[in-house]
Amino acid sequence: MAIAMYPSFVMDCPDPAVLARFYGELLGWTVKADETWGEIRPEDGSNVICFQPVKDFKAPVWPSQDVPQQMHLDVMVQDLDAAEPEVLKLGATKPEHQPGTTFRVFLDPAGHPFCLCVD
């Protein structure tokens, strides 16, 4: 029997509302955010990703470990070539270093790496 259910991931960032809107659009989840806290949830409420402001936030440096990423999100897509321009329109950037062929690394508006994956 599980001790707990519905884990929440909380990401540090400079602006919770910006990151909540970015990931909310990416996943098609409902956004609730202001300058003090942000969160996104699917319609069924089964999951949540939260965003908290951190003073003097330092974005991870990809692929260097000078400021390590510590965690990142992987999200599944059907087609990398079709998904790439869509996440770029949302405000993601694509770093030059791309270590795989079944996924692509992007940086969210706060600089956190995340991957679009097909496998």
Salt bridges, closest charged atoms under 4 A:
GLU39 OE2 - ARG41 NE 3.15
ASP74 OD1 - HIS72 NE2 3.05
ASP81 OD1 - ARG104 NH2 2.69
GLU84 OE1 - LYS94 NZ 3.14
GLU84 OE1 - ARG104 NH1 2.75
GLU86 OE2 - LYS89 NZ 3.33
ASP108 OD2 - HIS112 ND1 2.94
